[in-house]
Amino acid sequence: MKKENKSIECCEKIMTKGHHHNYGCNNSGAIYGLGVIGALFYFLQSATSFSLVMIGIGKAVFWPAILMFKILTLLQM
């Protein structure tokens, strides 16, 4: 029971000076970062010019938005 209370306390939002903080319960940033690094390797493998490198970096950063756009277009939503 004591362990359950600690996990609830961990995930509660604390409001200080108008800002909401969530400590220790959000790992999606790390997962997104790993995805961006993997996408950078994928897109930059075949880049042979500066413009292709810049396009690859843009694709790597915005790939989740592009993926969702393609999925929603495919599902006609």
N, C-alpha and C positions, 0 to 999 in steps of 0.2 A: 504494500500500500504506500509506503514511504517513497519507493522508487517512482511510482506513478505520479505522485505529487510533484516530484522534481522535474519530470518530463513536461508536465503541464506548466509549471513555472517557467521552464526554459523557453517554451513556445509562446508565452504571453507577450503581447506588445506593450511596451513601456512608453508612455507619453511624457516627453520632457521638452519644454519650451516649444511646443507645437510640432515636434518631430516624432514620428513613430519609429521605434527601433525593435528589431527582432533579432535576438542574440542566439547564435548557435544552432539554428534549426533550418537554415536555408542553404542547401548545397547545389542549387541549380546554377549558380554562377560558375562554380568549378566545372560542372558538366558542360556548360556552354563554352567555357574557355578551352577545354579539351577538344570539343567539336571544332572550334575555330582553328586550333593548331593543326588538327588532322586535315581540315579543309585547306589550310594554307599549303601543307605538304602536297595535297592532291592537285590543287590548281597551279602551284608554282613549278611542278615537275617539268612541264612542257613549255614554260614561258621562255621565249627566246628574245624578247625585246622589253624595254622599259614599260611600254603601254600594256603589254600582256601581263607584266608583273603587277601593275596598278589595277588592272581588271581582276586579276586573281585575288588580290587583297580585298577588293570590294566584294567579290563573290564570297570569299571566306567569312567576312564579317556579317554579311546580310543573307547568308544561305537559309536560316530558319524562316525569314519572311518570304523569300522566293519559294521555298518548299511549301509553305502554307498556301501561298497564292496558287501554285500549281495544283495542289490537292483540292482546294475549294473550287477552282475552275473545272477540274475533272469531275467533281461531284455536282457541278452546276448549282452551287449555292450562292 
